[in-house]
């Protein structure tokens, strides 16, 4: 259920696979200029993954300035929510666990509210207090699995109901000593959305942000939609098809990228709050919606749930289209999911968990 907010070699390798090779020239560069319209791309490492911003307009200097500002907005929010930094707002809540409420920034409070809402709706399949059950690191160069003792001692502290939010006072508190937050499974999309909103506020009307396979886009009605490739979680080297995205979000969770081998086991980054171990359900979930808050956290929750529970969850969410790659290799898709066949996804942003 977590997506660690720290550098990760596996993510970097995937970015290269997706045709997004990391290099100094990636920031900023002109991708296309036609009919007076300029397309500018910027890329940075944020939240343990590569984040690409693409914006179109007629003033290249303005586009570059807006992209730089958007990255600044995202960087500040990522620093606020990282549980790996002892100076973050998230860490401060953990340090004061069982002692006192902590005054928290509005952006952090908004993410915590979303976390509680997803936990309630999913019956606890998503739980931001999973950080209490030990630290995992998924960089293949320095992987870390918490010991059985760490998990056994921390697992009783995992309980989303013990995260207490006071909206009027703007404070958050963990009820018991030893509790810790891990917002990796729910912080990224709001951070990416904040970057896209910064571009919108700068007057940019056509833009896309791709953060480690989560893709958000805006475009006017008279502009073409962005085309986004959807990776097959059961066969990660292949692309299932392409979705047209004009305004909205395509969010993916999966067990096939951020993982490492240990003792003959492949251990991945989505952790079941009931066991403190990687989930054993679906290989991946891709969600399409108009708003971040409609999908945020639900992909990870669905991977914790069994197949029937996950399908029922999405059938009761009419504004969300879902694609679930089951462990047996089969796929389930919401009726009407507008997935188009693709002869090639070369050069397209890829939705991957």
NUNU-339136 format. One record per residue (C-alpha): residue number from 1; residue in one letter; chain; x, y, z. Coordinates in nm, 4 decimals. Layout:
N
+-----+----+----+----------+----------+----------+
!   i ! aa ! ch !        u !        v !        w !
+-----+----+----+----------+----------+----------+
! NUM !  a !  A !        X !        Y !        Z !
...
+-----+----+----+----------+----------+----------+
END
This chain:
353
+-----+----+----+----------+----------+----------+
!   i ! aa ! ch !        u !        v !        w !
+-----+----+----+----------+----------+----------+
!   1 !  x !  A !   0.0000 !   0.0000 !   0.0000 !
!   2 !  x !  A !   0.3012 !   0.2238 !   0.0004 !
!   3 !  x !  A !   0.4939 !   0.3927 !  -0.2727 !
!   4 !  x !  A !   0.8158 !   0.4998 !  -0.1065 !
!   5 !  x !  A !   0.9084 !   0.8658 !  -0.1441 !
!   6 !  x !  A !   1.2811 !   0.8062 !  -0.1987 !
!   7 !  x !  A !   1.5106 !   0.7479 !  -0.4994 !
!   8 !  x !  A !   1.4626 !   0.4051 !  -0.6507 !
!   9 !  x !  A !   1.6759 !   0.2445 !  -0.9203 !
!  10 !  x !  A !   1.3886 !   0.0275 !  -1.0374 !
!  11 !  x !  A !   1.1832 !   0.3362 !  -1.1178 !
!  12 !  x !  A !   1.4741 !   0.4835 !  -1.3093 !
!  13 !  x !  A !   1.5099 !   0.1680 !  -1.5179 !
!  14 !  x !  A !   1.1382 !   0.1710 !  -1.5936 !
!  15 !  x !  A !   1.1535 !   0.5347 !  -1.6985 !
!  16 !  x !  A !   1.4193 !   0.4415 !  -1.9506 !
!  17 !  x !  A !   1.2058 !   0.1490 !  -2.0734 !
!  18 !  x !  A !   0.9186 !   0.3910 !  -2.1272 !
!  19 !  x !  A !   1.1343 !   0.6012 !  -2.3568 !
!  20 !  x !  A !   1.1948 !   0.8653 !  -2.0900 !
!  21 !  x !  A !   1.5713 !   0.8290 !  -2.0516 !
!  22 !  x !  A !   1.7117 !   1.0389 !  -1.7668 !
!  23 !  x !  A !   1.9648 !   1.2933 !  -1.8867 !
!  24 !  x !  A !   2.0631 !   1.6524 !  -1.8260 !
!  25 !  x !  A !   1.9045 !   1.7562 !  -2.1549 !
!  26 !  x !  A !   1.5615 !   1.6561 !  -2.0253 !
!  27 !  x !  A !   1.5253 !   1.9933 !  -1.8496 !
!  28 !  x !  A !   1.3911 !   2.1945 !  -2.0245 !
!  29 !  x !  A !   1.3679 !   2.1144 !  -2.3926 !
!  30 !  x !  A !   1.1504 !   2.2058 !  -2.6885 !
!  31 !  x !  A !   0.9793 !   1.8961 !  -2.8221 !
!  32 !  x !  A !   0.7829 !   2.0482 !  -3.1072 !
!  33 !  x !  A !   0.7105 !   2.3825 !  -3.2648 !
!  34 !  x !  A !   0.4328 !   2.4075 !  -3.5264 !
!  35 !  x !  A !   0.1759 !   2.6694 !  -3.6254 !
!  36 !  x !  A !   0.3152 !   2.9000 !  -3.3600 !
!  37 !  x !  A !   0.2547 !   2.6463 !  -3.0811 !
!  38 !  x !  A !   0.5553 !   2.5370 !  -2.8757 !
!  39 !  x !  A !   0.5732 !   2.2220 !  -2.6651 !
!  40 !  x !  A !   0.8159 !   2.2273 !  -2.3712 !
!  41 !  x !  A !   0.9094 !   1.9296 !  -2.1524 !
!  42 !  x !  A !   1.0772 !   1.9362 !  -1.8115 !
!  43 !  x !  A !   1.1783 !   1.6407 !  -1.5954 !
!  44 !  x !  A !   1.3012 !   1.5992 !  -1.2390 !
!  45 !  x !  A !   1.3396 !   1.3279 !  -0.9777 !
!  46 !  x !  A !   1.0666 !   1.3670 !  -0.7162 !
!  47 !  x !  A !   0.9087 !   1.1255 !  -0.4680 !
!  48 !  x !  A !   1.1462 !   0.8476 !  -0.5685 !
!  49 !  x !  A !   1.0523 !   0.8567 !  -0.9341 !
!  50 !  x !  A !   1.0890 !   1.0615 !  -1.2474 !
!  51 !  x !  A !   0.8248 !   1.3289 !  -1.2999 !
!  52 !  x !  A !   0.7732 !   1.4728 !  -1.6476 !
!  53 !  x !  A !   0.5783 !   1.7903 !  -1.7204 !
!  54 !  x !  A !   0.4775 !   1.8784 !  -2.0760 !
!  55 !  x !  A !   0.3096 !   2.2089 !  -2.1578 !
!  56 !  x !  A !   0.2014 !   2.3732 !  -2.4820 !
!  57 !  x !  A !   0.1530 !   2.7375 !  -2.5699 !
!  58 !  x !  A !   0.2861 !   3.0192 !  -2.7844 !
!  59 !  x !  A !   0.5404 !   3.1669 !  -2.5412 !
!  60 !  x !  A !   0.8278 !   2.9280 !  -2.4793 !
!  61 !  x !  A !   0.9839 !   3.1412 !  -2.2062 !
!  62 !  x !  A !   0.6535 !   3.1578 !  -2.0183 !
!  63 !  x !  A !   0.6093 !   2.7811 !  -2.0505 !
!  64 !  x !  A !   0.9566 !   2.7135 !  -1.9113 !
!  65 !  x !  A !   0.8991 !   2.9527 !  -1.6210 !
!  66 !  x !  A !   0.5618 !   2.7931 !  -1.5418 !
!  67 !  x !  A !   0.7104 !   2.4440 !  -1.5491 !
!  68 !  x !  A !   0.9897 !   2.5495 !  -1.3118 !
!  69 !  x !  A !   0.7312 !   2.6983 !  -1.0748 !
!  70 !  x !  A !   0.5185 !   2.3818 !  -1.0912 !
!  71 !  x !  A !   0.8171 !   2.1683 !  -0.9985 !
!  72 !  x !  A !   0.8829 !   2.3986 !  -0.7039 !
!  73 !  x !  A !   0.5252 !   2.3526 !  -0.5827 !
!  74 !  x !  A !   0.5547 !   1.9743 !  -0.6089 !
!  75 !  x !  A !   0.8955 !   1.9687 !  -0.4412 !
!  76 !  x !  A !   0.7664 !   2.1600 !  -0.1379 !
!  77 !  x !  A !   0.4679 !   1.9308 !  -0.0978 !
!  78 !  x !  A !   0.6788 !   1.6167 !  -0.1403 !
!  79 !  x !  A !   0.9137 !   1.7381 !   0.1351 !
!  80 !  x !  A !   0.6137 !   1.8048 !   0.3581 !
!  81 !  x !  A !   0.4709 !   1.4530 !   0.3184 !
!  82 !  x !  A !   0.7790 !   1.2303 !   0.3030 !
!  83 !  x !  A !   0.8036 !   0.9885 !   0.5932 !
!  84 !  x !  A !   1.1763 !   0.9408 !   0.5229 !
!  85 !  x !  A !   1.2637 !   1.2971 !   0.6245 !
!  86 !  x !  A !   1.2751 !   1.3700 !   0.9962 !
!  87 !  x !  A !   1.1908 !   1.7334 !   0.9197 !
!  88 !  x !  A !   0.8644 !   1.6633 !   0.7356 !
!  89 !  x !  A !   0.5135 !   1.7293 !   0.8599 !
!  90 !  x !  A !   0.4438 !   1.3572 !   0.8369 !
!  91 !  x !  A !   0.7412 !   1.2750 !   1.0588 !
!  92 !  x !  A !   0.6343 !   1.5388 !   1.3128 !
!  93 !  x !  A !   0.2994 !   1.3628 !   1.3564 !
!  94 !  x !  A !   0.4832 !   1.0355 !   1.4210 !
!  95 !  x !  A !   0.7204 !   1.1940 !   1.6722 !
!  96 !  x !  A !   0.4246 !   1.3290 !   1.8701 !
!  97 !  x !  A !   0.2245 !   1.0046 !   1.8497 !
!  98 !  x !  A !   0.0398 !   0.9333 !   2.1715 !
!  99 !  x !  A !   0.1379 !   1.2717 !   2.3146 !
! 100 !  x !  A !  -0.0308 !   1.5634 !   2.1417 !
! 101 !  x !  A !  -0.1909 !   1.6868 !   1.8193 !
! 102 !  x !  A !   0.0358 !   1.8483 !   1.5616 !
! 103 !  x !  A !  -0.0562 !   2.1598 !   1.3662 !
! 104 !  x !  A !  -0.0336 !   2.0526 !   1.0031 !
! 105 !  x !  A !  -0.0220 !   2.2323 !   0.6696 !
! 106 !  x !  A !  -0.3504 !   2.2446 !   0.4750 !
! 107 !  x !  A !  -0.2018 !   2.0321 !   0.1951 !
! 108 !  x !  A !  -0.1071 !   1.7601 !   0.4427 !
! 109 !  x !  A !  -0.4447 !   1.7761 !   0.6159 !
! 110 !  x !  A !  -0.6184 !   1.7334 !   0.2795 !
! 111 !  x !  A !  -0.4178 !   1.4177 !   0.2044 !
! 112 !  x !  A !  -0.4880 !   1.2801 !   0.5529 !
! 113 !  x !  A !  -0.8606 !   1.3406 !   0.5009 !
! 114 !  x !  A !  -0.8432 !   1.1507 !   0.1735 !
! 115 !  x !  A !  -0.6573 !   0.8663 !   0.3446 !
! 116 !  x !  A !  -0.9263 !   0.8351 !   0.6104 !
! 117 !  x !  A !  -1.2041 !   0.8429 !   0.3504 !
! 118 !  x !  A !  -1.0398 !   0.5672 !   0.1438 !
! 119 !  x !  A !  -0.9782 !   0.3577 !   0.4562 !
! 120 !  x !  A !  -1.3408 !   0.3834 !   0.5576 !
! 121 !  x !  A !  -1.4768 !   0.3065 !   0.2113 !
! 122 !  x !  A !  -1.2391 !   0.0125 !   0.1585 !
! 123 !  x !  A !  -1.2928 !  -0.1382 !   0.5023 !
! 124 !  x !  A !  -0.9324 !  -0.0712 !   0.6007 !
! 125 !  x !  A !  -0.7751 !  -0.2227 !   0.2884 !
! 126 !  x !  A !  -0.5947 !   0.1096 !   0.2620 !
! 127 !  x !  A !  -0.4315 !   0.2278 !   0.5848 !
! 128 !  x !  A !  -0.1885 !   0.5205 !   0.6078 !
! 129 !  x !  A !  -0.0662 !   0.3983 !   0.9475 !
! 130 !  x !  A !   0.1032 !   0.0993 !   0.7768 !
! 131 !  x !  A !   0.4318 !   0.2785 !   0.8482 !
! 132 !  x !  A !   0.3963 !   0.1519 !   1.2059 !
! 133 !  x !  A !   0.4734 !  -0.2048 !   1.0888 !
! 134 !  x !  A !   0.8347 !  -0.1420 !   0.9842 !
! 135 !  x !  A !   1.0326 !   0.0258 !   0.7089 !
! 136 !  x !  A !   1.0701 !  -0.1269 !   0.3650 !
! 137 !  x !  A !   1.3199 !  -0.0030 !   0.1052 !
! 138 !  x !  A !   1.2725 !  -0.1161 !  -0.2548 !
! 139 !  x !  A !   1.5884 !   0.0104 !  -0.4213 !
! 140 !  x !  A !   1.7393 !  -0.3134 !  -0.5625 !
! 141 !  x !  A !   2.0872 !  -0.1834 !  -0.4751 !
! 142 !  x !  A !   1.9937 !  -0.1483 !  -0.1072 !
! 143 !  x !  A !   1.6709 !  -0.3381 !  -0.0416 !
! 144 !  x !  A !   1.5388 !  -0.3686 !   0.3099 !
! 145 !  x !  A !   1.2698 !  -0.5936 !   0.4483 !
! 146 !  x !  A !   1.1623 !  -0.5347 !   0.8100 !
! 147 !  x !  A !   1.2361 !  -0.8272 !   1.0370 !
! 148 !  x !  A !   0.9590 !  -1.0565 !   1.1575 !
! 149 !  x !  A !   1.0008 !  -0.9034 !   1.5043 !
! 150 !  x !  A !   0.9585 !  -0.5502 !   1.3666 !
! 151 !  x !  A !   0.6399 !  -0.6465 !   1.1890 !
! 152 !  x !  A !   0.5038 !  -0.8404 !   1.4875 !
! 153 !  x !  A !   0.5677 !  -0.5483 !   1.7233 !
! 154 !  x !  A !   0.4352 !  -0.2829 !   1.4883 !
! 155 !  x !  A !   0.1364 !  -0.4531 !   1.3294 !
! 156 !  x !  A !  -0.0936 !  -0.4053 !   1.6329 !
! 157 !  x !  A !  -0.0364 !  -0.0298 !   1.5923 !
! 158 !  x !  A !  -0.1711 !  -0.0280 !   1.2348 !
! 159 !  x !  A !  -0.5230 !   0.1129 !   1.2635 !
! 160 !  x !  A !  -0.6526 !   0.3992 !   1.0516 !
! 161 !  x !  A !  -0.9121 !   0.4821 !   1.3178 !
! 162 !  x !  A !  -0.6281 !   0.5915 !   1.5462 !
! 163 !  x !  A !  -0.5416 !   0.8808 !   1.3147 !
! 164 !  x !  A !  -0.7354 !   1.1697 !   1.4671 !
! 165 !  x !  A !  -0.7994 !   1.4802 !   1.2570 !
! 166 !  x !  A !  -0.9337 !   1.8104 !   1.3874 !
! 167 !  x !  A !  -1.0336 !   2.0084 !   1.0814 !
! 168 !  x !  A !  -1.1254 !   2.3232 !   1.2760 !
! 169 !  x !  A !  -0.7901 !   2.3355 !   1.4535 !
! 170 !  x !  A !  -0.5933 !   2.2033 !   1.1554 !
! 171 !  x !  A !  -0.4247 !   1.9323 !   1.3620 !
! 172 !  x !  A !  -0.3496 !   1.5626 !   1.3254 !
! 173 !  x !  A !  -0.2630 !   1.3092 !   1.5944 !
! 174 !  x !  A !  -0.1772 !   0.9421 !   1.6138 !
! 175 !  x !  A !  -0.3426 !   0.7977 !   1.9204 !
! 176 !  x !  A !  -0.0689 !   0.5578 !   2.0390 !
! 177 !  x !  A !   0.3064 !   0.5826 !   2.0912 !
! 178 !  x !  A !   0.5079 !   0.4055 !   1.8241 !
! 179 !  x !  A !   0.2608 !   0.4742 !   1.5442 !
! 180 !  x !  A !   0.3955 !   0.6131 !   1.2160 !
! 181 !  x !  A !   0.2400 !   0.7364 !   0.8952 !
! 182 !  x !  A !   0.3378 !   0.6242 !   0.5475 !
! 183 !  x !  A !   0.1639 !   0.8381 !   0.2846 !
! 184 !  x !  A !   0.3434 !   0.6814 !  -0.0095 !
! 185 !  x !  A !   0.0215 !   0.5222 !  -0.1328 !
! 186 !  x !  A !  -0.1843 !   0.8413 !  -0.1323 !
! 187 !  x !  A !   0.0407 !   1.1498 !  -0.1448 !
! 188 !  x !  A !   0.1748 !   1.1274 !  -0.5007 !
! 189 !  x !  A !  -0.1415 !   1.2012 !  -0.6965 !
! 190 !  x !  A !  -0.2300 !   1.5180 !  -0.4982 !
! 191 !  x !  A !   0.1292 !   1.6374 !  -0.5383 !
! 192 !  x !  A !   0.1166 !   1.5811 !  -0.9148 !
! 193 !  x !  A !  -0.2238 !   1.7505 !  -0.9249 !
! 194 !  x !  A !  -0.0772 !   2.0534 !  -0.7453 !
! 195 !  x !  A !   0.1853 !   2.0806 !  -1.0192 !
! 196 !  x !  A !  -0.0793 !   2.0617 !  -1.2903 !
! 197 !  x !  A !  -0.2879 !   2.3224 !  -1.1089 !
! 198 !  x !  A !   0.0149 !   2.5538 !  -1.1005 !
! 199 !  x !  A !   0.0376 !   2.5260 !  -1.4793 !
! 200 !  x !  A !  -0.3348 !   2.5938 !  -1.5132 !
! 201 !  x !  A !  -0.3060 !   2.9038 !  -1.2935 !
! 202 !  x !  A !  -0.0237 !   3.0276 !  -1.5178 !
! 203 !  x !  A !  -0.2691 !   3.0281 !  -1.8078 !
! 204 !  x !  A !  -0.1557 !   2.7033 !  -1.9706 !
! 205 !  x !  A !  -0.4501 !   2.5202 !  -2.1246 !
! 206 !  x !  A !  -0.2854 !   2.2054 !  -2.2556 !
! 207 !  x !  A !  -0.0465 !   2.0137 !  -2.0296 !
! 208 !  x !  A !   0.0386 !   1.6686 !  -1.8999 !
! 209 !  x !  A !   0.2214 !   1.5413 !  -1.5931 !
! 210 !  x !  A !   0.3538 !   1.1863 !  -1.5723 !
! 211 !  x !  A !   0.4863 !   1.0769 !  -1.2344 !
! 212 !  x !  A !   0.6111 !   0.7204 !  -1.2338 !
! 213 !  x !  A !   0.3193 !   0.6010 !  -1.4442 !
! 214 !  x !  A !   0.0448 !   0.8131 !  -1.2896 !
! 215 !  x !  A !  -0.0709 !   1.0508 !  -1.5620 !
! 216 !  x !  A !  -0.2774 !   1.3703 !  -1.5266 !
! 217 !  x !  A !  -0.3780 !   1.5921 !  -1.8158 !
! 218 !  x !  A !  -0.5671 !   1.9032 !  -1.9189 !
! 219 !  x !  A !  -0.6754 !   2.0230 !  -2.2644 !
! 220 !  x !  A !  -0.9412 !   2.2491 !  -2.4092 !
! 221 !  x !  A !  -1.2419 !   2.0969 !  -2.5821 !
! 222 !  x !  A !  -1.1090 !   2.2090 !  -2.9195 !
! 223 !  x !  A !  -0.7661 !   2.0566 !  -2.8589 !
! 224 !  x !  A !  -0.6716 !   1.6929 !  -2.9206 !
! 225 !  x !  A !  -0.6658 !   1.4525 !  -2.6260 !
! 226 !  x !  A !  -0.3389 !   1.3205 !  -2.4907 !
! 227 !  x !  A !  -0.2756 !   0.9545 !  -2.5776 !
! 228 !  x !  A !  -0.1455 !   0.7396 !  -2.2906 !
! 229 !  x !  A !  -0.0230 !   0.3813 !  -2.3203 !
! 230 !  x !  A !  -0.1438 !   0.1307 !  -2.0585 !
! 231 !  x !  A !   0.1108 !  -0.1341 !  -1.9607 !
! 232 !  x !  A !  -0.0102 !  -0.4925 !  -1.9100 !
! 233 !  x !  A !   0.0566 !  -0.5848 !  -1.5433 !
! 234 !  x !  A !   0.0527 !  -0.9554 !  -1.6313 !
! 235 !  x !  A !   0.3098 !  -0.9013 !  -1.9093 !
! 236 !  x !  A !   0.4916 !  -0.5782 !  -1.8156 !
! 237 !  x !  A !   0.6968 !  -0.5714 !  -2.1340 !
! 238 !  x !  A !   0.3753 !  -0.5334 !  -2.3347 !
! 239 !  x !  A !   0.1180 !  -0.2572 !  -2.3737 !
! 240 !  x !  A !  -0.2517 !  -0.3422 !  -2.3495 !
! 241 !  x !  A !  -0.3670 !  -0.0410 !  -2.5450 !
! 242 !  x !  A !  -0.4060 !   0.3351 !  -2.5428 !
! 243 !  x !  A !  -0.6451 !   0.5654 !  -2.3598 !
! 244 !  x !  A !  -0.7302 !   0.9165 !  -2.4759 !
! 245 !  x !  A !  -0.7059 !   1.1596 !  -2.1845 !
! 246 !  x !  A !  -0.8314 !   1.5168 !  -2.2261 !
! 247 !  x !  A !  -0.9043 !   1.6200 !  -1.8666 !
! 248 !  x !  A !  -0.8496 !   1.3767 !  -1.5845 !
! 249 !  x !  A !  -0.6228 !   1.1197 !  -1.4267 !
! 250 !  x !  A !  -0.5012 !   0.7731 !  -1.5158 !
! 251 !  x !  A !  -0.3606 !   0.6121 !  -1.2000 !
! 252 !  x !  A !  -0.1947 !   0.2722 !  -1.1769 !
! 253 !  x !  A !  -0.0849 !   0.0416 !  -0.8955 !
! 254 !  x !  A !   0.1118 !  -0.2775 !  -0.9562 !
! 255 !  x !  A !   0.3411 !  -0.5393 !  -0.8077 !
! 256 !  x !  A !   0.5812 !  -0.5699 !  -1.1003 !
! 257 !  x !  A !   0.8153 !  -0.2700 !  -1.0900 !
! 258 !  x !  A !   0.9216 !  -0.1693 !  -0.7385 !
! 259 !  x !  A !   1.0260 !  -0.5028 !  -0.5952 !
! 260 !  x !  A !   1.3265 !  -0.7155 !  -0.5043 !
! 261 !  x !  A !   1.4102 !  -1.0837 !  -0.4615 !
! 262 !  x !  A !   1.4960 !  -1.2267 !  -0.1213 !
! 263 !  x !  A !   1.5052 !  -1.5898 !  -0.0155 !
! 264 !  x !  A !   1.3462 !  -1.6979 !  -0.3409 !
! 265 !  x !  A !   1.0570 !  -1.4540 !  -0.2912 !
! 266 !  x !  A !   0.9703 !  -1.1511 !  -0.4995 !
! 267 !  x !  A !   0.8721 !  -0.8775 !  -0.2559 !
! 268 !  x !  A !   0.6853 !  -0.5750 !  -0.3908 !
! 269 !  x !  A !   0.5942 !  -0.2339 !  -0.2527 !
! 270 !  x !  A !   0.2189 !  -0.2611 !  -0.1911 !
! 271 !  x !  A !   0.1828 !  -0.3776 !   0.1675 !
! 272 !  x !  A !  -0.1250 !  -0.5447 !   0.3147 !
! 273 !  x !  A !  -0.2139 !  -0.3668 !   0.6423 !
! 274 !  x !  A !  -0.3528 !  -0.6920 !   0.7808 !
! 275 !  x !  A !  -0.0253 !  -0.8830 !   0.7513 !
! 276 !  x !  A !   0.2493 !  -0.6239 !   0.7058 !
! 277 !  x !  A !   0.3601 !  -0.8220 !   0.3979 !
! 278 !  x !  A !   0.3241 !  -0.7583 !   0.0226 !
! 279 !  x !  A !  -0.0247 !  -0.8165 !  -0.1143 !
! 280 !  x !  A !  -0.1166 !  -1.1488 !  -0.2737 !
! 281 !  x !  A !  -0.4112 !  -1.0296 !  -0.4836 !
! 282 !  x !  A !  -0.4182 !  -0.8650 !  -0.8242 !
! 283 !  x !  A !  -0.0993 !  -0.7967 !  -1.0189 !
! 284 !  x !  A !  -0.2147 !  -0.4470 !  -1.1041 !
! 285 !  x !  A !  -0.5002 !  -0.1970 !  -1.1101 !
! 286 !  x !  A !  -0.5422 !   0.0982 !  -1.3473 !
! 287 !  x !  A !  -0.8079 !   0.3627 !  -1.2771 !
! 288 !  x !  A !  -0.9478 !   0.6376 !  -1.4992 !
! 289 !  x !  A !  -1.1450 !   0.9351 !  -1.3648 !
! 290 !  x !  A !  -1.1877 !   1.3090 !  -1.4029 !
! 291 !  x !  A !  -1.0701 !   1.3958 !  -1.0497 !
! 292 !  x !  A !  -0.7746 !   1.2786 !  -0.8421 !
! 293 !  x !  A !  -0.9852 !   1.2416 !  -0.5286 !
! 294 !  x !  A !  -1.2082 !   0.9894 !  -0.7064 !
! 295 !  x !  A !  -0.9249 !   0.7379 !  -0.7506 !
! 296 !  x !  A !  -0.6543 !   0.8308 !  -0.5005 !
! 297 !  x !  A !  -0.5607 !   0.5327 !  -0.2832 !
! 298 !  x !  A !  -0.8200 !   0.2998 !  -0.4327 !
! 299 !  x !  A !  -0.5778 !   0.1169 !  -0.6620 !
! 300 !  x !  A !  -0.3630 !   0.0071 !  -0.3689 !
! 301 !  x !  A !  -0.6763 !  -0.0799 !  -0.1687 !
! 302 !  x !  A !  -0.8051 !  -0.2989 !  -0.4525 !
! 303 !  x !  A !  -0.4787 !  -0.4940 !  -0.4590 !
! 304 !  x !  A !  -0.5289 !  -0.5760 !  -0.0908 !
! 305 !  x !  A !  -0.8885 !  -0.6881 !  -0.1473 !
! 306 !  x !  A !  -0.9963 !  -1.0157 !  -0.3030 !
! 307 !  x !  A !  -1.1200 !  -1.0121 !  -0.6609 !
! 308 !  x !  A !  -1.4929 !  -0.9974 !  -0.5837 !
! 309 !  x !  A !  -1.4525 !  -0.7191 !  -0.3264 !
! 310 !  x !  A !  -1.2422 !  -0.5107 !  -0.5659 !
! 311 !  x !  A !  -1.4931 !  -0.5486 !  -0.8476 !
! 312 !  x !  A !  -1.7800 !  -0.4549 !  -0.6162 !
! 313 !  x !  A !  -1.5882 !  -0.1487 !  -0.4981 !
! 314 !  x !  A !  -1.5480 !  -0.0135 !  -0.8505 !
! 315 !  x !  A !  -1.8980 !  -0.1080 !  -0.9614 !
! 316 !  x !  A !  -2.0221 !   0.1283 !  -0.6887 !
! 317 !  x !  A !  -1.8020 !   0.4137 !  -0.8169 !
! 318 !  x !  A !  -1.9803 !   0.5322 !  -1.1343 !
! 319 !  x !  A !  -1.7306 !   0.8094 !  -1.2088 !
! 320 !  x !  A !  -1.4384 !   0.5634 !  -1.2158 !
! 321 !  x !  A !  -1.3374 !   0.3162 !  -1.4851 !
! 322 !  x !  A !  -1.1155 !   0.0311 !  -1.3679 !
! 323 !  x !  A !  -0.8916 !  -0.2337 !  -1.5196 !
! 324 !  x !  A !  -0.7828 !  -0.5187 !  -1.2898 !
! 325 !  x !  A !  -0.5100 !  -0.7631 !  -1.3904 !
! 326 !  x !  A !  -0.5807 !  -1.0752 !  -1.1865 !
! 327 !  x !  A !  -0.3140 !  -1.3099 !  -1.0557 !
! 328 !  x !  A !  -0.4376 !  -1.5895 !  -1.2850 !
! 329 !  x !  A !  -0.3507 !  -1.3773 !  -1.5891 !
! 330 !  x !  A !  -0.7063 !  -1.2701 !  -1.6740 !
! 331 !  x !  A !  -0.8356 !  -0.9144 !  -1.6928 !
! 332 !  x !  A !  -1.1515 !  -0.7456 !  -1.5663 !
! 333 !  x !  A !  -1.2545 !  -0.4052 !  -1.6968 !
! 334 !  x !  A !  -1.5383 !  -0.1701 !  -1.6121 !
! 335 !  x !  A !  -1.8010 !  -0.1559 !  -1.8862 !
! 336 !  x !  A !  -1.7211 !   0.1240 !  -2.1256 !
! 337 !  x !  A !  -1.3520 !   0.1559 !  -2.0458 !
! 338 !  x !  A !  -1.2320 !   0.3406 !  -2.3598 !
! 339 !  x !  A !  -0.9165 !   0.1366 !  -2.4186 !
! 340 !  x !  A !  -0.8055 !   0.1541 !  -2.7799 !
! 341 !  x !  A !  -0.5881 !  -0.0960 !  -2.9614 !
! 342 !  x !  A !  -0.2381 !   0.0341 !  -3.0344 !
! 343 !  x !  A !  -0.0018 !  -0.0792 !  -3.3049 !
! 344 !  x !  A !   0.2735 !   0.0935 !  -3.1122 !
! 345 !  x !  A !   0.3012 !   0.2956 !  -2.7920 !
! 346 !  x !  A !   0.6468 !   0.4253 !  -2.8765 !
! 347 !  x !  A !   0.6974 !   0.7770 !  -2.7478 !
! 348 !  x !  A !   0.3766 !   0.7804 !  -2.5423 !
! 349 !  x !  A !   0.3622 !   0.8296 !  -2.1655 !
! 350 !  x !  A !   0.2867 !   0.4949 !  -2.0014 !
! 351 !  x !  A !   0.0480 !   0.4285 !  -1.7144 !
! 352 !  x !  A !   0.2278 !   0.1734 !  -1.4942 !
! 353 !  x !  A !   0.2086 !   0.0884 !  -1.1246 !
+-----+----+----+----------+----------+----------+
END
